[in-house]
Amino acid sequence: MTDTDFRNHLLAWYDNNKRDMPWRDCGDPYKIWISEIMLQQTRVDQATPYFKRFMDRFPTVHDLAKADQQDVLKVWEGLGYYSRARHLHAASKLVVEEFDGKVPNTWEEINELKGVGPYTASAVLSIAYQKKHAVVDGNVIRVLSRYFGIEDDVRSTKTKNTIQDYADDLISEERPGDFNQAVMELGAMVCTPSNPECEKCPLQANCVAHKTVKTEDIPYKSPAKKRPHHQIGVGIIMNNNEEVLIALRPDDAMLGGMWEFPGGKQEENEKMEDTVIRELREELDVDVSISKPFMKLDHAYSHFKITMHAYLCEIEAGTPQPNTSQEIRWITIDELEDYPFPKANRKLTEKLMNLDKGQQELEI
């Protein structure tokens, strides 16, 4: 199969099988840019409802640029990888101020935007502006490594560069955006990580992995490092006005711009209650007493896992200070819904709001 045959077969398949997505075939560079940022580290089915909600709230780049960061993070809440939202918000201001409200259409300019790397730049330029830039993501790596029979470790830079070279050679001159979407769509729908549906693949006849019965072995990815597991203790502090204390994480920290209940990692040979007391002393300059356990939950991030232990606490001495956070606030239980929280903390707020209806279980 020649490169031309590859393109023609793939694009014909795409035209007949592509999924309906709210940003697909819209011709709006802003929507395409937002979708590509959301699709970083996120599946299409997960991103779609967030995209619709985001567009309802910020229909233009001007709406996004003039919004408060807290509003942006609140709309993004639950999607994870919150630096994407912060960078997107910052980039929207640059688009308005420096590019007259138009998403840049050159490689040099679009890479000036925060949160835009080679993949996102290639995707936006090809899909929105029909510029010939080939994308390489996990789906593309899988399709092309199987098609060409590449058995080297796809975690290595050398292998990724080889696949990028293949993609650059294959990409359609006339329909670069559709070509990029077609390869990714094929990887998502047919050339899946396990049990690929080779009989439905338009490239099957010349696929090396299929012909050599190696679709389960290719692509080869070396084992990932084991993710560490941390035990985290947090304090839910209530005052006499039935308000709860929350803390704002610094913008330059992980989960920056999100609110949380103060706390931190358990140290070796430390009781969890002592972890909470120590952390609140370090973070807030207060001494607390533990009333009772409130909730225990597990949560996984991209590079580590946590078990969070939350306790209801009372302040015994001191006035809370934002030693390690950007800001602290006393708010009512009802107001918890108005603030952006990361997923693990959001589970705590949901339980607090549900229990608040009964009151007796929240009393310290």
N, C-alpha and C positions, 0 to 999 in steps of 0.2 A: 504494500500500500504506500503510495507516494504521500508527501506532505499535503498536496492538494486533495487527495482522496481522504486523508485523515480529517482535514477541515470540513470537506463537503459532507462526509458521513456524520460527523459529530454535529454540525450545525443543522442538518436535516432532522436528526434525532431530537435536538433541542427544540426546534420549531414545533415539533409534534408532542413533546413531553414535558416542557418546562412548567414548573409550578406557578400558580398565581400568587404574587407577593405584592404588597401595597406600594413598594418602591420600584417594582420592576416595570420597565417600559413607560415610566412616568416622564422621562425627559427633563426632570428637575434636578440640577446638580446638588442643590441643598438637601433634598430628600435622599439622594443617592449617598451623599457624604454622611448624613446621619445614620443611614442604614449600615454602611460599612463600618462605622465606629461601633455601632451596637453589635455587629456580627463578629467583632474581635472576641474570641474566647466564648462565644455564645451561639447556640443552635438557632436556626431560622424559627422554629416553632416557639422557642422561648422569647426571641427578640420581637416577634410580630406584634403582640399586644402592647408591648412597651413603645414600639415605634408609633403605633396609632395614637396612644396616649400622649406621647411626646409631641407629635404633629398637631394634635388638638390644642395643646397648651402653647406650643411655639411654632406656629405655621410658617414663619419666615425667619431668615437669619437675623433680621432686625429685632424680631420679638425675642429671640434667644439672647442676643447681645445685650439688650437692655434689662433682662431679667436678673433677679437676685440669685446668687449662687445657691442659696438654701432652697429656693423654689425649683431650680434645676435638679438638685440632688433629690428632692422629695419626689419629683416625677420619675427619676431614675431608680428610686429605692426598690430593692429586691433584685435588680438586674446584676448587681455585683461589679467588681473592678471599677470602683468609683472614680479613680483617676481619669477614666475615659470621659466621664461627665464634666469634671473640673477642666480638663484640657479642651474639651469641646466648647465649653462656655468661654474660656479664654480665647480660643481660636475664632469664635464667632465675632468677638469684639475686633479682632484684627481684620477679619473679612470686611466688616462694616467700615472700619477706619481707614484701612490701607487699600482695599480692593473694591471699594464702592458697592459693597453688599453682594458681590458676585464671587462664588467659589472659584479660586484660581484654576486656570486651565493649562498651566505649564508646570513641568516637573520641578523647576527651581522654586517657583512661587508657592505651590501647594505644599512643598516640604518645609516651608516656613511655619506652617500651622502646627500648633502643639497637638501631640497625639497622632500625627500623621507620619507613618514610616513608609518604607518602600512598597509593602503590600497594599496599604490603603491608598497611597498615591496612585499606584498602577490601576487599582480597581476603579477609583473615581474618574481618573483621566480617560480610561478606556470606555467605561460605561456611560459616563455623562458627556464626554467630549469626543469619543471615537478616536482617541489617541492610541497609538500602537505600543502599549506597555503590557507585557504578559504578567499575570499574577501567579504566585506560587503559595498555596496554603496546604493544609493537610490533605484535602481532597485531590488537589492537583498532584501533589507528591505521590499519592497512592495510585492514581490513574496512570501517570507517566512512568513511574517505576515499574509497574506491572507490564505496561505496554512494551517498554524497552528492555524489560528483564533486568533492571538494576537491583542487585542484591547487596549493595553496600549499605552501611548504617545510615539511615536517613536523618539521624541526629547530627551527623557531621556536616560541617560547613562545606567541605569539598563535594559531598553528594548533593547537597542542596543547590550548590552552584551548577553542578552538572544538569540537574533537573531544570533549573532556571534557563540554562542555555537551550535545552530542548524546547521549552515553552516559548522562548524568544524566536526560535526558528519556525515553530509551527503556527504561531498566532496569525489570524486572518488580517489581511491588509484592509479589506472592505468592512469587516464586522468584528473589530477587535473586542468590543464590549460583549457582544453575544458569544464570541469564542471563549472568553474568560469565564463567563457565566455558564456556558455549556460544559466546560471541563469540570467546574465545581459541582454543577448539577449532576453530572454523570457519577462523580464520586459519592455524592450524597444519596442518590437514588438507586444506582445500579452497582457501581464498583465499590461496595461497602467494605468496611474493615474485615468482617467475617461473613462467610456465605454469600459472596457476590453473585448476582444474577447474570452470569456471563451470557446466557442465551438471549438476553435482552440488550446486550451491549452492541452498539454500532461498530465498535473497534475490535470485536472478538476475533475475527479471522486472522489478524496479524499481531495479536497480543501474545508476547513471549510467555508471560506467566500462565496464561490459559493453555497455550500449546504444550508447555512443559509441566503442567499440573502443579504450579507453584503459587497459586493465588493466596493460599493460606500462609505462605512463607515470605511473600513479597507484599509490601515493603518490610524490610528488616529494621527494627528499631531496638537499639540496645536498652537494657533494663534501666528504668528511671531510678534515681536515688530514693531511698526510703524517706517518706515525709515524717519529720519529727512530730510528736504529739505532746502538747503543752496542757497543763492543768491551770485553769484561770479562775481566780476568785474575784467576784465583784460585789459591791455593796449597794443596796437599794435603801437610800436614806430618806425618811419621811420627817417632816416637821409638824409642829402643832397646828399649822393651817392646812394639814392634809395635802401638802405639796411634796413633790419628789425632786431630788437633786439630779440633774443631768449635766454632762460635760461635753464640750465641743472639741473634737480632735483637730490638731493643727493641720493646715492645708498640706504641709510637706510630709506628713506622716501617712502610714498606711491607713486607709479608710478616712483620709483627711476630709474635713468639712462635714462629717457625719457626727451625730450625737450618740452618747453612750452612757452607761452607768459606770462610775469610776471603779478601777480595780486593776489587776495585773497577774503576772505569772507567779505560780507557787515555787518557792525555793526548796532546795533539797532538804529533806527531813523536817519540813515545816507543815504544821497542821493547817488545813484550809481556812479555818476561822482566823488563825494568826496571819495568814496571807492577806486576808481582807483587811484586818486591822492595820497591818503594816503598810499596805498599799494606800489605804485612805489617809493614813498619816503622811506618807510621802507626797501624795498627789494633792491633798486638800488642806494639810496642816490641822487636821482634827483627830481627836481620839474618839473612837466609837466602841459601842458594845454591840455584840451580836444578839439579836432577838431570836431568830429561828431561820432555818433553811427555807428558801423560797422556791428555787427551781434548779434543776441540773439538766444540761443539754449538751449534745455533741454537735460539732460543726466542722466542716472541712473547707479550707482555703486551698489555693493552687499549690502552695509549697509546704503547708503544714496543717495539722489538725488540732482541734482544741476540745477539751471538755470544760464547759463553763459551769461554775458553782455560784449561784446567786443567793445572797442572804439579806434579810431585812435587818436594818441597823438603826441605832440611835446615836446621835452625837452626845458625847459626855463632856467634851471640852474643846474649845476652839471655835473659830468662825471659818467656814470653808473658803479657801483661796484657790485660784486656778494655777497651781504650781506647774503642772505639766500639760494643761489643756489651754485652748485658745480662749475659752470662756466657760463659765458655769451658770446655771440658772435653776431657780426653783419654779416648777410649773405644776399645775393640777394634773391629776390622772387623765382627765378628758383631753387635755392639751397635748398629751403624748402623741396623739394621732397626727398632729400638725407638723411634727419635726421628723427629718430624715434620720433613720436609724439603720445600721447594718443588720443583716438578716438575723444573726444570733441575738442581738439586743432587741430586735423587733419582737422576737418570741416572748421576751420578758415583758415588753410593753403590752402585748396582747393579753397575757395572763393578768397583768395588773389591771387593765381596763375591764376585763371580764369579772375579776374578783371585786372590783370597785362597786359593782352593782349589788354585791352582797355585804360589803363593808366589813363585816365581823372578821373575815379571814385576813384583812389587811391590817388590822389593829396590832400595834406593837406592844 
